[in-house]
Amino acid sequence: ALLSHSQLLRRMAELQRGVPVGAFAVPAQHAFAFRSELRNIGWLKAANSVTPFAPSTDAGGVALRAVHLSQKGAAAMEAESVGEMPPTVSALVEDGTAWYVPGLRVRSLACLVGAQPKPVDRDPTARFTFSELFAGIGGFRLALDKLGGQSVFASEHEPEASQVYEAAFGAAPHGDITEVEANEIGPHDLLTAGFPCQPFSSLGDKQGLSDSRGTLYLEIVRVLHDCRPKAFILENVANLIYIDRGAPFKRILQELSDVGYSVDWRVFNTRLVLPQQRVRVYIVGLRKDLDARVDFRWAELPILDRVLADVLEGPETDNDPRYVLSERQYDKLKANQDFQNDPRGRLAQLDSCARTLISGYRHGVRNEFVFRTEALRPRFFTIRECARLQGFPEVYSAFAALASENRAYHQLGNACSPVIAAAIAACVLEALGVLPARGLHLEASHDLRIPRLVAGPEPCRNLMIPALEMMLSASAVVDAVSLSGRPSLWTQCAAFLSCDLGGPYVCTGHGRTLLSDDMQEVRCVLATRLPHVLISVLYTLSRITYIEMLDGATFTSSSVVVEASLLPLLVSSLECESDEARHLALLALSHLACRAPVATLLAKDEDVLRIIYAIRRDSTWLALVQQAEDVLKLINEGGASGIFSYDGMPIHSSHD
């Protein structure tokens, strides 16, 4: 039986993966009226809204145009909300002069009259091929080029990011991914995407999947379904796994699984290898018909002893008018009550790390300033310093393509760290049989400033060589011992690879909560008393327990910590010489003490009370004093009756 028009639309919508797309096919003389009326109700696509249209059937010699709809308009047509159509549109559709074509994209073959897409010439020497959706300024591209791959497709919607990408790699990415048909992307081995984070970020409106940008992951699902790459790697803010109690994240994982992939995920903090607190969730998928899904293991990254001072440019930048606060700006900062109470909230701690670099740096209230002893006034980070914080190599200079240097901050704040991307991608490619586990060196991409790293006895660690070389390439100095006596970066990397007993500890990221299997690693790290190692695990512990507290969850991590008898080690961290480590330990204790059994255990320990009282009495850091008072209050009250009022994550971090 023939399908009715409404049944045909519904059937085509069911077959269409990705976000809702479609267009009205109209005679050319009516295109302007269509466009105007659709724009008035928010149904018109923002850019490239009108294209030629050559249907496969004879149009009777009539010149046609396709008027493309926004997600809102296409979704309304899929829902058959024809009553919402403007009068002119409705009249022409009813008399058959115009009709709706679901799934029609700007770069569908019917709309590319005389301009067919050219396939990318494949490089026979490339180890693998990859695509980049939501490519930004090429964080994934840098990582995968380093690993010997060839990019066969890239898309980026933002014009400025596209300019930087083209300047860096010599070819402009395609624009809006919703405009591109999957056959234009073609077959490839690995798909990568840093899909839009704004709907999930704790700094935004947190609309999740209710925001049209939040559903753009469906374009990834569409390309996976149609192109069938062997694997994918996705990156987003860590708040994605927590927003709306994890419901959007579960849905995303399920839809990725439904198109034939075994999916796993982990949270990594770039602070492991770079002096920036940047927590991101990485999602990896391997096609279910491949043996690789059994062989995949997450990256084993070293916890390096790095501080912000490592990436700062010379003292001449402290007086550079491009970065130094004006007298008026500095007077305004000094008059701010929060700054007066706690200058650390705005001044970067040179012996610690930078807060999360965000796209609004220099244009919002969350700015962090560098204020060295010899400087007259604080200053902003330079572009090069931000690039180093993100792990972009010293030779990456594509920001000159931008009309304003300040826009480079925006692009870097949105970027994926190529160092972390390279570490995870190496593990995926090794599972696919593309990379050798004994370590990979590529002559063409090696930075001649850096002595060669030598593979050691552990294959999993050897896979980190390309990522570590990228990290060294993003560093001003790689082989000098710090003034404080810390070993050079190169020495730390070499000790990690050779598995030296005194070498860096290892981190493989973490999931949504801490499990019993994680406790041995946590115990070893807490027992080290090394500040930079303690900070790594204490940050993770404070963050996970905080989210569990806000969720009103069952305190899984809290129970595991108590059962594993880790409270004494956590308490001993309060006597660490690092203020940041003590602050993070207090945060974790405050979250754990929301459970009455934990508060009772702490109240019975005289050493706990003595140490916390001493911090409250002796510390000159207001945030540390306040946190000590909060913990004491919880202990005295025997735990919280409801959700403990807490004003944010650690001072040297942000939620994202």
ABEGO torsion letter per residue (X at the ends): XBBBAAAAAAAAAAABBEBBBEBBBBBAAAAAAAAAAAAAAGABBABGABBBBBBABBAGGBBBBBBBBBAAAAAAAAAGBAAABBAAAAAAAAAGABBBBBGBBAABAAABBGBBBBBBBBBAABABBBBBBGAEAGAAAAAAAAAGBBBABBBBABAAAAAAAAAAAGBBBBBBAAABBAAAAEBBABBBBBBBAAAABAABAGAEAABAAAAAAAAAAAAAAAAGBABBBBBBBAAAAABGGGAAAAAAAAAAAAAGBBBBBBBBBAAAABBBBBBBBBBBBBBAABAAAAABBBBBBBBBBBBAAAABBBAAAAABAAABBBAAAAAAAAABAAAAABAAAABBBAABBBBBBBAABGABAABBBBBBAABABBBBBBAAAAAAAAGBBAABAAAAABABAAAAAAAAAABBBAAAAAAAAAAAAAAAGABBAAEBBBAAABBAABBBBBBBABAAAAAAAAAAAAAAAABABAABBBAAGBBBAAAAAAAAAAGBAABBBBBAEBBABBBAAAAAAAAAAAAAGBAAAAAAAAAAAAAAAAAAAAAGBAGAAAAAAAAAGAAAAAAAAAABABAAAAAAAAAAAAAAAABAAAAAAAAABAAAAAAAAAAAAABABAAAAAAAAAAAAAAAAGEBABBBBBAEBBAABBAX
